[in-house]
Every structure is written in C-alpha cells, then in structure tokens.
Amino acid sequence: MTISTNYYVYILHCADNTLYTGITNDLDRRLKMHNNKKASKYTRGRTPVKYVYIEKVLDKSTALKREYEIKKLSRDKKEKMILEYKKTSGLNLEV
C-alpha cells in the first residue's frame, strides 16, 4: 500500500444531514474508516457518510490550516462552496 505525500481537505455529508470537515492523505481508507465508525467521534453515530468536497493540498500543515478555515465558515457558505466544487470538479458527489 502506497500512502500519498499529498494531503486532502474534505467535507463529508453525514446521514443526519450535517457536514464534517477533515484531512487525510488516503481518501479511500479514510472514508472506509468513517463508515466503519473507526475515524472521528463525530461521524461514528452519523453513518453512512460520503464525500461532497475534496481539495488537494501540498502538505499536512497546509491541510490543517485549510481545515480550520473551512470549519469557521457558516453552513450556508460551506454549501455554496460544495455546489461550486460540484460544478467545476466534474465529480458526481451528492449532498
């Protein structure tokens, strides 16, 4: 298994219609961990979860800073960011 040196900031849509923001260097593994209730305490009772936003960054420090910026945003601003991401990314991520 190869772990990427790149990091990703992501937003999950949870089963209870909340949003969760986090970072990882392995998107597949992290989503499985969330859905298997072995990741964050927040998502354990809110599965299933799915990605609605993914942003690639260069390193862990940048990822942590970006995660903090996103977590400070209102729900409305996060939803607008997600909609814009869906339009420009070409990925079919659903909220």
N, C-alpha and C positions, 0 to 999 in steps of 0.2 A: 504494500500500500504506500503510495506516494502522497505526502502532505504538501500542499502548495505553500510557497513562501508568501503568496499574496493573501490578503485578508479581505473579508467581505463584511459589510454592514447590511443587515437585513431587517425587514419588518414582516412579522407573521400575523396572519388573521386567525384568531382563535375561535373555537366553537361557540363561545359566549358572545361573539361579535366585538371583542376587544382586540387591540393591537399590541404586539410585543416587539420591541426593538432589541437586537443583539448583534454580536460579532462572531465570526468563525473563520477558520482557514480551510474548512472542508464542509461545503454546503450539504452534500448528501448525508454525511454522517450526522451533522448537527440536526437536520430535520428528523432523521430517524430517532435520535436521542430525545428530541422534544415529544414526538408522538409515542415513544415508549416510556414517557414520564421519567426520563433519566437526565434531563437537562436542567432547566431553571425551575425553581419552586413555583413561579408564577404560572407557567404553562402546564404544570402537572395535572391540574384539575380542569383544564380548558381544552383538552384534545378532542378531536383532531385539529391540528394547526397546518397552515400552508403558507408558503412564501407569497407575498404580494409586492415586495420591493427588495431588490438586491443591488448593492453598489460595491463595485470592486475598488479597493484602495491598496496602497503600496505596502503598508506595514501595520503592525499591531497598534503602535502609537497613534497613527492617523485614524485607524478604525475606532479606537476608544474615544478620540476627540469627536469624530463624526457621530458616533452613537450618542454621545452626550448632547450634541446639538439637536439631533432628531428627537431625543426624549424630552427636550424642553419645548418642542412645538405643540401646539394645540391639536386636538383630534382632527379638526377641520383642515388645518394646514397639512397634516400627515396624509389625509385622504386626497387632498389636491396633489400632493407630491406623488402619491401612488397612481392616481389617474394619469398624470403626465408621464410617469415612468412606463405605464402600460402602453401609452400611445407611441412612445419613442423607442422602446426596447424590442418590440415585435414579439415579446413573450406573452403567452396566454395565461397570465396569472390572474386569478379571480378573487374578488373580495366577497 
